[in-house]
Amino acid sequence: PYKSLNVSFGVGDHPGIVKQNRDILCQCIKGKEFVYAKQKHEAQIIILAKNDKVRINTPLAGDAMITDILSKYLVVQVADCQSLLLYDPAQHVVANIHSGWRGSIKNIIGKTIEKMEKRFVCKPKNIMAGIGPSLGPCCAEFVNYKEEIPTDLWKYKDNYNFFDFWTLSRDQLLDAGLLIENIYLSNICTKCNTDLFFSFRVEGTTGRFASVIGLK
């Protein structure tokens, strides 16, 4: 069920294979320091700043990471959830957000951009955003949406039980102050493309593919 290039140690794959896959990732990007957070499906944000002396050897738990450190690559692990890559070319700051439906409800996107503003003096109008391959509106069915999804987000539901989290994420980026021309959407549904991506909805026990961003 893991096929190739699974980067997660937490899904039952052999640890040695996962390490090899992570090494392949390092070789492809030619980077040495990759940061893998322990994702919680919450809205906790990890900040790795140049002047942050406690960043080394500190357990990292959260679903978004922000850094201004060169050659530190932020990795999000996904298999239907969204990865959002943010880059501020003015302040030279990057962020990587893991946003599943729980993260969308908690607006981890808006909270991350707010942290970028406060800690790194980023201006939302300068930030570029990319929404990676993830569960599309064609496949994001929530049978129990009345118990799981707040009513103010039901406007993203079609006439059945399918939600458009791509549009929700775009709207959250716009609400945070990003410009529409700086928002890029892959328009690739992971459930529809299991030949290219892992999909928890389709495969159940499966791997996680990496979404990476960093500063050179």
GROMACS elastic network, one bead per residue, 0.5 to 0.9 nm:
[ bonds ]
;  ai    aj funct       b0    kb
    1    13     6  0.87525   500
    1   198     6  0.88979   500
    1   203     6  0.72497   500
    1   204     6  0.86524   500
    1   205     6  0.64950   500
    1   207     6  0.70160   500
    2     5     6  0.78238   500
    2     6     6  0.61105   500
    2    11     6  0.88799   500
    2    12     6  0.89566   500
    2    13     6  0.68873   500
    2   198     6  0.79206   500
    2   205     6  0.81220   500
    2   206     6  0.51335   500
    2   208     6  0.81090   500
    3     6     6  0.73924   500
    3   198     6  0.86280   500
    3   206     6  0.83284   500
    3   207     6  0.76542   500
    4    21     6  0.77112   500
    4   207     6  0.82809   500
    5    17     6  0.85559   500
    5    18     6  0.74043   500
    5    20     6  0.84303   500
    5    22     6  0.75716   500
    5    24     6  0.80934   500
    5    25     6  0.82028   500
    5   207     6  0.80518   500
    5   208     6  0.80687   500
    5   209     6  0.67464   500
    5   210     6  0.83434   500
    6     9     6  0.84594   500
    6    13     6  0.79294   500
    6    17     6  0.82675   500
    6    18     6  0.61382   500
    6    21     6  0.64656   500
    6    22     6  0.81699   500
    6    77     6  0.88902   500
    6   198     6  0.85228   500
    6   206     6  0.83804   500
    6   208     6  0.51420   500
    6   209     6  0.56195   500
    6   210     6  0.78466   500
    7    17     6  0.88330   500
    7    18     6  0.54097   500
    7    19     6  0.75420   500
    7    20     6  0.88827   500
    7    21     6  0.60988   500
    7    22     6  0.58449   500
    7    25     6  0.88064   500
    7    77     6  0.70911   500
    7   207     6  0.72192   500
    7   208     6  0.59048   500
    7   209     6  0.61426   500
    7   210     6  0.64998   500
    8    11     6  0.63493   500
    8    12     6  0.86358   500
    8    13     6  0.77917   500
    8    15     6  0.87581   500
    8    18     6  0.65699   500
    8    22     6  0.89302   500
    8    77     6  0.68801   500
    8   207     6  0.66187   500
    8   208     6  0.57644   500
    8   209     6  0.79232   500
    8   210     6  0.87194   500
    9    12     6  0.69634   500
    9    13     6  0.66240   500
    9    14     6  0.77938   500
    9    15     6  0.61407   500
    9    18     6  0.64249   500
    9    19     6  0.84999   500
   10    13     6  0.75908   500
   10   207     6  0.89173   500
   11   205     6  0.69810   500
   11   206     6  0.67555   500
   11   207     6  0.63823   500
   11   208     6  0.81213   500
   12    15     6  0.83561   500
   12   205     6  0.80178   500
   12   206     6  0.82952   500
   12   207     6  0.84488   500
   13    16     6  0.86090   500
   13    17     6  0.72704   500
   13    18     6  0.69055   500
   13   206     6  0.84412   500
   13   207     6  0.75301   500
   14    17     6  0.53870   500
   14    18     6  0.64147   500
   14    19     6  0.88455   500
   15    18     6  0.50461   500
   15    19     6  0.61844   500
   15    20     6  0.86432   500
   16    19     6  0.51543   500
   16    20     6  0.62978   500
   16    21     6  0.87020   500
   17    20     6  0.50386   500
   17    21     6  0.62050   500
   17    22     6  0.86735   500
   18    21     6  0.50048   500
   18    22     6  0.62200   500
   18    23     6  0.85910   500
   19    22     6  0.50662   500
   19    23     6  0.61533   500
   19    24     6  0.86362   500
   20    24     6  0.62281   500
   20    25     6  0.86839   500
   21    24     6  0.50346   500
   21    25     6  0.63377   500
   21    26     6  0.87817   500
   22    26     6  0.63439   500
   22    27     6  0.87281   500
   23    26     6  0.50228   500
   23    27     6  0.62546   500
   23    28     6  0.86645   500
   24    27     6  0.50574   500
   24    28     6  0.61714   500
   24    29     6  0.87057   500
   25    28     6  0.51562   500
   25    29     6  0.62936   500
   25    30     6  0.81240   500
   25    31     6  0.84970   500
   25   210     6  0.85405   500
   26    29     6  0.53559   500
   26    30     6  0.54166   500
   26    31     6  0.52248   500
   26    32     6  0.63433   500
   26    33     6  0.82733   500
   26    34     6  0.77241   500
   27    31     6  0.69164   500
   27    32     6  0.85329   500
   28    31     6  0.80690   500
   29    32     6  0.88759   500
   31    34     6  0.72636   500
   31    71     6  0.65319   500
   31    72     6  0.77651   500
   31    73     6  0.73048   500
   32    71     6  0.73984   500
   32    72     6  0.77691   500
   32    73     6  0.83127   500
   33    71     6  0.66924   500
   33    72     6  0.52434   500
   33    73     6  0.62049   500
   33    74     6  0.88017   500
   34    71     6  0.84908   500
   34    72     6  0.59614   500
   34    74     6  0.60033   500
   34    75     6  0.67296   500
   34   212     6  0.87289   500
   34   214     6  0.89256   500
   35    60     6  0.85756   500
   35    65     6  0.88141   500
   35    72     6  0.70735   500
   35    73     6  0.59836   500
   35    75     6  0.58196   500
   35    76     6  0.87231   500
   36    39     6  0.86741   500
   36    60     6  0.77356   500
   36    73     6  0.88436   500
   36    74     6  0.66790   500
   36    75     6  0.52827   500
   36    76     6  0.67299   500
   36    77     6  0.81037   500
   37    46     6  0.83390   500
   37    59     6  0.83237   500
   37    60     6  0.52092   500
   37    61     6  0.54056   500
   37    62     6  0.60618   500
   37    63     6  0.70484   500
   37    64     6  0.81060   500
   37    65     6  0.79250   500
   37    74     6  0.83845   500
   37    75     6  0.74141   500
   37    76     6  0.72757   500
   37    77     6  0.87550   500
   38    59     6  0.84642   500
   38    60     6  0.61910   500
   38    62     6  0.59906   500
   38    63     6  0.74810   500
   39    42     6  0.78279   500
   39    60     6  0.88819   500
   39    61     6  0.61529   500
   39    62     6  0.52086   500
   39    63     6  0.50205   500
   39    64     6  0.83900   500
   39    76     6  0.82047   500
   39    77     6  0.81977   500
   39    98     6  0.75789   500
   40    43     6  0.81578   500
   40    44     6  0.82340   500
   40    61     6  0.71697   500
   40    62     6  0.60127   500
   40    63     6  0.63088   500
   41    44     6  0.87824   500
   41    62     6  0.79678   500
   41    63     6  0.64701   500
   41    98     6  0.77499   500
   41    99     6  0.72294   500
   41   100     6  0.65688   500
   41   101     6  0.83169   500
   41   102     6  0.60569   500
   41   103     6  0.58664   500
   42    62     6  0.71001   500
   42    63     6  0.64255   500
   42    99     6  0.84906   500
   42   100     6  0.88883   500
   42   102     6  0.67227   500
   42   103     6  0.56314   500
   42   106     6  0.73568   500
   42   108     6  0.77799   500
   43    62     6  0.69667   500
   43    63     6  0.61219   500
   43    64     6  0.74486   500
   43    99     6  0.85941   500
   43   102     6  0.86526   500
   43   103     6  0.60445   500
   43   104     6  0.89994   500
   43   106     6  0.63805   500
   43   107     6  0.74968   500
   43   108     6  0.50098   500
   43   109     6  0.86452   500
   43   111     6  0.77049   500
   43   112     6  0.85831   500
   44    61     6  0.75696   500
   44    63     6  0.58539   500
   44    64     6  0.67341   500
   44    65     6  0.89698   500
   44   108     6  0.78254   500
   44   111     6  0.89328   500
   44   112     6  0.89041   500
   45    61     6  0.82995   500
   45    62     6  0.55155   500
   45    63     6  0.61555   500
   45    65     6  0.57860   500
   45    66     6  0.76862   500
   45    97     6  0.86681   500
   45   108     6  0.82232   500
   45   111     6  0.81470   500
   45   112     6  0.66811   500
   45   115     6  0.82146   500
   46    60     6  0.70986   500
   46    61     6  0.74316   500
   46    62     6  0.61526   500
   46    63     6  0.77317   500
   46    64     6  0.60144   500
   46    66     6  0.63288   500
   46    67     6  0.86728   500
   47    52     6  0.84921   500
   47    55     6  0.83986   500
   47    64     6  0.85126   500
   47    65     6  0.58292   500
   47    67     6  0.61136   500
   47   115     6  0.85311   500
   47   119     6  0.86854   500
   48    51     6  0.85634   500
   48    52     6  0.66112   500
   48    55     6  0.62914   500
   48    65     6  0.73920   500
   48    66     6  0.60643   500
   48    68     6  0.71995   500
   48    69     6  0.73190   500
   49    52     6  0.51115   500
   49    53     6  0.84799   500
   49    55     6  0.80051   500
   49    66     6  0.79016   500
   49    67     6  0.54984   500
   49    68     6  0.57568   500
   49    69     6  0.63321   500
   49   119     6  0.88419   500
   49   120     6  0.87035   500
   50    53     6  0.79642   500
   50    67     6  0.79964   500
   50    68     6  0.65587   500
   50    69     6  0.57324   500
   50    70     6  0.89976   500
   52    55     6  0.59302   500
   52    56     6  0.88533   500
   53    56     6  0.71345   500
   54    57     6  0.77103   500
   54    58     6  0.67494   500
   55    58     6  0.56801   500
   55    59     6  0.87157   500
   55    60     6  0.88153   500
   56    59     6  0.87215   500
   57    60     6  0.88252   500
   62    65     6  0.75753   500
   62    98     6  0.87679   500
   63    76     6  0.79937   500
   63    96     6  0.83972   500
   63    97     6  0.60338   500
   63    98     6  0.50719   500
   63    99     6  0.72157   500
   63   103     6  0.81333   500
   63   108     6  0.80551   500
   64    76     6  0.81648   500
   64    95     6  0.70763   500
   64    96     6  0.56286   500
   64    98     6  0.59120   500
   64    99     6  0.83316   500
   64   108     6  0.76718   500
   64   109     6  0.85199   500
   64   112     6  0.69402   500
   65    74     6  0.67657   500
   65    75     6  0.85862   500
   65    76     6  0.88338   500
   65    94     6  0.83505   500
   65    95     6  0.54053   500
   65    96     6  0.54025   500
   65    97     6  0.65222   500
   65    98     6  0.89126   500
   65   112     6  0.81322   500
   66    74     6  0.79809   500
   66    86     6  0.88656   500
   66    93     6  0.72070   500
   66    94     6  0.57846   500
   66    96     6  0.67024   500
   66    97     6  0.87190   500
   66   112     6  0.79220   500
   66   115     6  0.84190   500
   66   116     6  0.73403   500
   67    70     6  0.84167   500
   67    72     6  0.77756   500
   67    73     6  0.88361   500
   67    74     6  0.82025   500
   67    92     6  0.88529   500
   67    93     6  0.58097   500
   67    94     6  0.56598   500
   67    95     6  0.64367   500
   67   120     6  0.89187   500
   67   214     6  0.82065   500
   67   215     6  0.86339   500
   68    72     6  0.85178   500
   68    91     6  0.81246   500
   68    92     6  0.61876   500
   68    94     6  0.65462   500
   68    95     6  0.89668   500
   68   120     6  0.81174   500
   68   214     6  0.87478   500
   68   215     6  0.74551   500
   69    72     6  0.59376   500
   69    73     6  0.89174   500
   69    92     6  0.88246   500
   69    93     6  0.79877   500
   69    94     6  0.89793   500
   69   214     6  0.83110   500
   69   215     6  0.69404   500
   69   216     6  0.88304   500
   70    73     6  0.83438   500
   70   214     6  0.71768   500
   70   216     6  0.53692   500
   71   214     6  0.62879   500
   71   215     6  0.55577   500
   71   216     6  0.52813   500
   72   213     6  0.85868   500
   72   214     6  0.57966   500
   72   215     6  0.68237   500
   72   216     6  0.83225   500
   73   212     6  0.64420   500
   73   213     6  0.55635   500
   73   215     6  0.72530   500
   74    94     6  0.85458   500
   74    95     6  0.74055   500
   74    96     6  0.63150   500
   74   211     6  0.81495   500
   74   212     6  0.55774   500
   74   213     6  0.54393   500
   74   214     6  0.61316   500
   75    96     6  0.70814   500
   75   210     6  0.62059   500
   75   211     6  0.56068   500
   75   213     6  0.68992   500
   75   214     6  0.89467   500
   76    83     6  0.66289   500
   76    96     6  0.66819   500
   76    97     6  0.70064   500
   76    98     6  0.60571   500
   76   209     6  0.82339   500
   76   210     6  0.57746   500
   76   211     6  0.52160   500
   76   212     6  0.65971   500
   77    81     6  0.87385   500
   77    83     6  0.80381   500
   77    98     6  0.75932   500
   77   208     6  0.53798   500
   77   209     6  0.55508   500
   77   211     6  0.64571   500
   77   212     6  0.89895   500
   78    81     6  0.55475   500
   78    82     6  0.69859   500
   78    83     6  0.71155   500
   78    98     6  0.75294   500
   78   100     6  0.89239   500
   78   134     6  0.80573   500
   78   198     6  0.78307   500
   78   199     6  0.84511   500
   78   207     6  0.83823   500
   78   209     6  0.55363   500
   78   210     6  0.66089   500
   78   211     6  0.76353   500
   79    82     6  0.83324   500
   79   133     6  0.89024   500
   79   134     6  0.71643   500
   79   135     6  0.84236   500
   79   190     6  0.72040   500
   79   191     6  0.87918   500
   79   197     6  0.71345   500
   79   200     6  0.56015   500
   79   201     6  0.83332   500
   79   206     6  0.80988   500
   79   207     6  0.71602   500
   79   208     6  0.52201   500
   79   209     6  0.65104   500
   80   100     6  0.77893   500
   80   133     6  0.75858   500
   80   136     6  0.84969   500
   80   189     6  0.78856   500
   80   190     6  0.57340   500
   80   191     6  0.70251   500
   80   197     6  0.86318   500
   80   198     6  0.73896   500
   80   199     6  0.53692   500
   80   200     6  0.62933   500
   80   201     6  0.72212   500
   81    98     6  0.69585   500
   81    99     6  0.59076   500
   81   101     6  0.74014   500
   81   133     6  0.83842   500
   81   134     6  0.54421   500
   81   135     6  0.64535   500
   81   190     6  0.89298   500
   81   199     6  0.89595   500
   82    97     6  0.78106   500
   82    98     6  0.59107   500
   82    99     6  0.50414   500
   82   100     6  0.59469   500
   82   101     6  0.87293   500
   82   131     6  0.67518   500
   82   132     6  0.61861   500
   82   133     6  0.68556   500
   82   134     6  0.51297   500
   82   135     6  0.74740   500
   82   165     6  0.87658   500
   82   166     6  0.84641   500
   83    96     6  0.67743   500
   83    97     6  0.54401   500
   83    99     6  0.62501   500
   83   100     6  0.85952   500
   83   130     6  0.81927   500
   83   131     6  0.60969   500
   83   132     6  0.54441   500
   83   133     6  0.76539   500
   83   134     6  0.76832   500
   83   211     6  0.65773   500
   84    95     6  0.80216   500
   84    96     6  0.57346   500
   84    98     6  0.67603   500
   84    99     6  0.75648   500
   84   109     6  0.81565   500
   84   129     6  0.66793   500
   84   130     6  0.55234   500
   84   132     6  0.62546   500
   84   169     6  0.88982   500
   84   211     6  0.85683   500
   85    94     6  0.74831   500
   85    95     6  0.59319   500
   85    97     6  0.65721   500
   85   128     6  0.80772   500
   85   129     6  0.55398   500
   85   130     6  0.50890   500
   85   131     6  0.66660   500
   85   132     6  0.78444   500
   85   211     6  0.81971   500
   85   212     6  0.79412   500
   85   213     6  0.67411   500
   86    93     6  0.81639   500
   86    94     6  0.54503   500
   86    96     6  0.63166   500
   86    97     6  0.81828   500
   86   113     6  0.87063   500
   86   127     6  0.64872   500
   86   128     6  0.55976   500
   86   130     6  0.66405   500
   86   213     6  0.83109   500
   87    90     6  0.89603   500
   87    91     6  0.88826   500
   87    92     6  0.72464   500
   87    93     6  0.58678   500
   87    95     6  0.65636   500
   87   126     6  0.83591   500
   87   127     6  0.54698   500
   87   128     6  0.51778   500
   87   129     6  0.66035   500
   87   130     6  0.89714   500
   87   213     6  0.86757   500
   88    91     6  0.56937   500
   88    92     6  0.55007   500
   88    93     6  0.52394   500
   88    94     6  0.63795   500
   88    95     6  0.89419   500
   88   122     6  0.68358   500
   88   123     6  0.79610   500
   88   124     6  0.82185   500
   88   126     6  0.57755   500
   88   128     6  0.63177   500
   89    93     6  0.69865   500
   89    94     6  0.86373   500
   89   126     6  0.70529   500
   89   127     6  0.72236   500
   89   128     6  0.81806   500
   90    93     6  0.80654   500
   90   122     6  0.76808   500
   90   123     6  0.85020   500
   90   126     6  0.67804   500
   90   127     6  0.83789   500
   91   120     6  0.72075   500
   91   121     6  0.74233   500
   91   122     6  0.61909   500
   91   123     6  0.86490   500
   91   126     6  0.88814   500
   92   122     6  0.89580   500
   92   215     6  0.75566   500
   93   116     6  0.79713   500
   93   120     6  0.74786   500
   93   122     6  0.79283   500
   93   214     6  0.87342   500
   93   215     6  0.77132   500
   94   116     6  0.88388   500
   94   213     6  0.70237   500
   94   214     6  0.65121   500
   94   215     6  0.71973   500
   95   112     6  0.79826   500
   95   113     6  0.87454   500
   95   116     6  0.84156   500
   95   213     6  0.73079   500
   95   214     6  0.82364   500
   96   211     6  0.80549   500
   96   212     6  0.74325   500
   96   213     6  0.67499   500
   97   108     6  0.76760   500
   97   109     6  0.70768   500
   97   112     6  0.78175   500
   98   103     6  0.75337   500
   98   108     6  0.83898   500
   98   109     6  0.89295   500
   99   102     6  0.72704   500
   99   104     6  0.58705   500
   99   107     6  0.85499   500
   99   108     6  0.69285   500
   99   109     6  0.76460   500
   99   169     6  0.89015   500
  100   103     6  0.51171   500
  100   104     6  0.61691   500
  100   105     6  0.86896   500
  100   165     6  0.89374   500
  101   105     6  0.62401   500
  101   106     6  0.86899   500
  101   149     6  0.84054   500
  101   165     6  0.76079   500
  102   105     6  0.51260   500
  102   106     6  0.63579   500
  102   107     6  0.85839   500
  102   148     6  0.86715   500
  102   149     6  0.86214   500
  103   106     6  0.50228   500
  103   107     6  0.59732   500
  103   108     6  0.54493   500
  103   109     6  0.80141   500
  104   108     6  0.63019   500
  104   109     6  0.74075   500
  104   165     6  0.77295   500
  104   168     6  0.77596   500
  104   169     6  0.71975   500
  104   172     6  0.87116   500
  105   108     6  0.79548   500
  105   149     6  0.73025   500
  105   150     6  0.74602   500
  105   153     6  0.81384   500
  106   109     6  0.85100   500
  106   110     6  0.89664   500
  106   111     6  0.86500   500
  107   110     6  0.54994   500
  107   111     6  0.64371   500
  107   112     6  0.87240   500
  107   169     6  0.85773   500
  107   172     6  0.72144   500
  108   111     6  0.50027   500
  108   112     6  0.59990   500
  108   113     6  0.86396   500
  109   112     6  0.52704   500
  109   113     6  0.64170   500
  109   114     6  0.86890   500
  109   169     6  0.74389   500
  109   172     6  0.66418   500
  109   173     6  0.68046   500
  109   176     6  0.82130   500
  110   113     6  0.52563   500
  110   114     6  0.61720   500
  110   115     6  0.87261   500
  110   172     6  0.62235   500
  110   173     6  0.66724   500
  110   175     6  0.76813   500
  110   176     6  0.55511   500
  111   114     6  0.50442   500
  111   115     6  0.63247   500
  111   116     6  0.87619   500
  111   176     6  0.86483   500
  112   115     6  0.50812   500
  112   116     6  0.63229   500
  112   117     6  0.87462   500
  113   117     6  0.62835   500
  113   118     6  0.87552   500
  113   122     6  0.82919   500
  113   123     6  0.89238   500
  113   124     6  0.72043   500
  113   127     6  0.88176   500
  113   173     6  0.83737   500
  113   176     6  0.68270   500
  113   177     6  0.88670   500
  114   117     6  0.50726   500
  114   118     6  0.62715   500
  114   119     6  0.85537   500
  114   122     6  0.88324   500
  114   124     6  0.87300   500
  114   176     6  0.76556   500
  115   118     6  0.51465   500
  115   119     6  0.57680   500
  115   120     6  0.76721   500
  115   121     6  0.89418   500
  115   122     6  0.88704   500
  116   119     6  0.55223   500
  116   120     6  0.52491   500
  116   121     6  0.65636   500
  116   122     6  0.55734   500
  116   123     6  0.81772   500
  116   124     6  0.86171   500
  117   120     6  0.57148   500
  117   123     6  0.61418   500
  117   124     6  0.74756   500
  118   121     6  0.56421   500
  118   122     6  0.75263   500
  119   122     6  0.80362   500
  122   125     6  0.87083   500
  122   126     6  0.74721   500
  122   127     6  0.76525   500
  123   126     6  0.55525   500
  123   127     6  0.68629   500
  123   177     6  0.82170   500
  123   178     6  0.86004   500
  124   127     6  0.51695   500
  124   128     6  0.84726   500
  124   173     6  0.88514   500
  124   176     6  0.68532   500
  124   177     6  0.50303   500
  124   179     6  0.78020   500
  125   128     6  0.82670   500
  125   177     6  0.60323   500
  125   179     6  0.56757   500
  125   182     6  0.82669   500
  126   178     6  0.73339   500
  126   179     6  0.80421   500
  126   182     6  0.81426   500
  127   177     6  0.89527   500
  127   178     6  0.64024   500
  127   179     6  0.81271   500
  127   182     6  0.70594   500
  127   183     6  0.87949   500
  128   178     6  0.75898   500
  128   179     6  0.82927   500
  128   181     6  0.86401   500
  128   183     6  0.61166   500
  128   184     6  0.80305   500
  129   173     6  0.81292   500
  129   178     6  0.82944   500
  129   182     6  0.62125   500
  129   184     6  0.60594   500
  129   185     6  0.84689   500
  130   182     6  0.83986   500
  130   183     6  0.59610   500
  130   185     6  0.58070   500
  130   186     6  0.74839   500
  131   134     6  0.82522   500
  131   166     6  0.77108   500
  131   169     6  0.81205   500
  131   170     6  0.84204   500
  131   183     6  0.78777   500
  131   184     6  0.62043   500
  131   186     6  0.60984   500
  131   187     6  0.83330   500
  132   184     6  0.86682   500
  132   185     6  0.66156   500
  132   186     6  0.54137   500
  132   187     6  0.78455   500
  132   188     6  0.75134   500
  132   211     6  0.78814   500
  133   136     6  0.83213   500
  133   185     6  0.83643   500
  133   186     6  0.59219   500
  133   187     6  0.67940   500
  133   189     6  0.57464   500
  133   190     6  0.59100   500
  133   197     6  0.81426   500
  134   166     6  0.84797   500
  134   186     6  0.87025   500
  134   187     6  0.83085   500
  134   188     6  0.65584   500
  134   189     6  0.51459   500
  134   191     6  0.77153   500
  134   197     6  0.89256   500
  134   199     6  0.84628   500
  135   138     6  0.80012   500
  135   139     6  0.63267   500
  135   140     6  0.58961   500
  135   164     6  0.89060   500
  135   165     6  0.80057   500
  135   166     6  0.84060   500
  135   188     6  0.79972   500
  135   190     6  0.54302   500
  135   191     6  0.61029   500
  135   192     6  0.83952   500
  135   199     6  0.82062   500
  135   201     6  0.85995   500
  136   139     6  0.55536   500
  136   140     6  0.59456   500
  136   163     6  0.82391   500
  136   164     6  0.66782   500
  136   165     6  0.71861   500
  136   166     6  0.68459   500
  136   187     6  0.75081   500
  136   188     6  0.71250   500
  136   190     6  0.73745   500
  136   191     6  0.77385   500
  136   192     6  0.84566   500
  137   140     6  0.53291   500
  137   141     6  0.80522   500
  137   157     6  0.86030   500
  137   158     6  0.86982   500
  137   162     6  0.61703   500
  137   163     6  0.54719   500
  137   165     6  0.67387   500
  137   166     6  0.72829   500
  137   167     6  0.87912   500
  137   189     6  0.82281   500
  138   141     6  0.80918   500
  138   162     6  0.69641   500
  138   163     6  0.81688   500
  138   164     6  0.79853   500
  138   189     6  0.79776   500
  138   192     6  0.87038   500
  139   162     6  0.66994   500
  139   163     6  0.81800   500
  139   189     6  0.78641   500
  139   191     6  0.68594   500
  139   192     6  0.79375   500
  139   201     6  0.88838   500
  140   161     6  0.80485   500
  140   162     6  0.51478   500
  140   163     6  0.54943   500
  140   164     6  0.71240   500
  140   165     6  0.79291   500
  140   191     6  0.89631   500
  140   201     6  0.89856   500
  141   145     6  0.85505   500
  141   160     6  0.83466   500
  141   161     6  0.52910   500
  141   163     6  0.64357   500
  142   145     6  0.50526   500
  142   146     6  0.87494   500
  142   148     6  0.81357   500
  142   149     6  0.85785   500
  142   161     6  0.54722   500
  142   162     6  0.62005   500
  142   163     6  0.73694   500
  143   146     6  0.82449   500
  143   161     6  0.59741   500
  143   162     6  0.84253   500
  144   147     6  0.56511   500
  144   148     6  0.62409   500
  144   149     6  0.82697   500
  144   161     6  0.84610   500
  145   149     6  0.50681   500
  145   150     6  0.81624   500
  145   154     6  0.84931   500
  145   161     6  0.72794   500
  146   149     6  0.59454   500
  146   150     6  0.73749   500
  146   151     6  0.75619   500
  146   154     6  0.88111   500
  147   150     6  0.78465   500
  149   152     6  0.83881   500
  149   153     6  0.67365   500
  149   154     6  0.72514   500
  150   153     6  0.56804   500
  150   154     6  0.70180   500
  151   154     6  0.51944   500
  151   155     6  0.80996   500
  152   155     6  0.69193   500
  152   156     6  0.89993   500
  153   156     6  0.58387   500
  153   157     6  0.77560   500
  153   163     6  0.89378   500
  153   168     6  0.81619   500
  154   157     6  0.52509   500
  154   158     6  0.85771   500
  154   163     6  0.79133   500
  155   158     6  0.78793   500
  155   163     6  0.86398   500
  156   162     6  0.82842   500
  156   163     6  0.54134   500
  156   164     6  0.53311   500
  156   165     6  0.72414   500
  156   167     6  0.75378   500
  156   168     6  0.68887   500
  157   160     6  0.72839   500
  157   161     6  0.63917   500
  157   162     6  0.54747   500
  157   164     6  0.64031   500
  158   161     6  0.65009   500
  158   162     6  0.57124   500
  158   163     6  0.65199   500
  158   164     6  0.80397   500
  159   162     6  0.78137   500
  160   163     6  0.88571   500
  163   166     6  0.88013   500
  163   168     6  0.89528   500
  164   167     6  0.56684   500
  164   168     6  0.65180   500
  164   169     6  0.89251   500
  165   169     6  0.60097   500
  165   170     6  0.84517   500
  166   169     6  0.52626   500
  166   170     6  0.62992   500
  166   171     6  0.87001   500
  166   185     6  0.77754   500
  166   187     6  0.82382   500
  167   171     6  0.61015   500
  167   172     6  0.85624   500
  168   171     6  0.50962   500
  168   172     6  0.61803   500
  168   173     6  0.86527   500
  169   172     6  0.50071   500
  169   173     6  0.61921   500
  169   174     6  0.86040   500
  170   173     6  0.51085   500
  170   174     6  0.62416   500
  170   175     6  0.85986   500
  170   180     6  0.82797   500
  170   183     6  0.72720   500
  170   184     6  0.88575   500
  170   185     6  0.84444   500
  171   175     6  0.59896   500
  171   176     6  0.84942   500
  172   176     6  0.61666   500
  172   177     6  0.88154   500
  173   176     6  0.50807   500
  173   177     6  0.66290   500
  173   178     6  0.56592   500
  173   179     6  0.82553   500
  173   180     6  0.85570   500
  173   183     6  0.79450   500
  174   177     6  0.51647   500
  174   179     6  0.64098   500
  174   180     6  0.67540   500
  174   183     6  0.86951   500
  175   178     6  0.73347   500
  178   181     6  0.85204   500
  178   182     6  0.68936   500
  178   183     6  0.75773   500
  179   182     6  0.53508   500
  179   183     6  0.69796   500
  180   183     6  0.54587   500
  180   184     6  0.85744   500
  181   184     6  0.78480   500
  185   188     6  0.83209   500
  186   189     6  0.86123   500
  188   191     6  0.89860   500
  188   192     6  0.80063   500
  188   193     6  0.76885   500
  189   192     6  0.53816   500
  189   193     6  0.63606   500
  189   194     6  0.89961   500
  189   197     6  0.89672   500
  190   193     6  0.50289   500
  190   194     6  0.61480   500
  190   196     6  0.78705   500
  190   197     6  0.57184   500
  190   198     6  0.67816   500
  190   199     6  0.57276   500
  190   200     6  0.89957   500
  190   201     6  0.89965   500
  191   194     6  0.59639   500
  191   197     6  0.80269   500
  191   198     6  0.79382   500
  191   199     6  0.54302   500
  191   200     6  0.80338   500
  191   201     6  0.66755   500
  191   202     6  0.62003   500
  192   195     6  0.86280   500
  192   199     6  0.87186   500
  192   202     6  0.89388   500
  193   196     6  0.56103   500
  193   197     6  0.61327   500
  193   198     6  0.83172   500
  193   199     6  0.83072   500
  194   198     6  0.57824   500
  194   199     6  0.62828   500
  194   202     6  0.79230   500
  194   203     6  0.85917   500
  195   198     6  0.80508   500
  197   208     6  0.83304   500
  197   209     6  0.69416   500
  198   202     6  0.84735   500
  198   203     6  0.76449   500
  198   206     6  0.65375   500
  198   207     6  0.59962   500
  198   208     6  0.60646   500
  198   209     6  0.65807   500
  199   202     6  0.54399   500
  199   203     6  0.58788   500
  199   204     6  0.74567   500
  199   206     6  0.72071   500
  199   207     6  0.81330   500
  199   208     6  0.82193   500
  200   203     6  0.51917   500
  200   205     6  0.67969   500
  200   206     6  0.63982   500
  200   207     6  0.82521   500
  200   208     6  0.87842   500
  201   204     6  0.59846   500
  203   206     6  0.59473   500
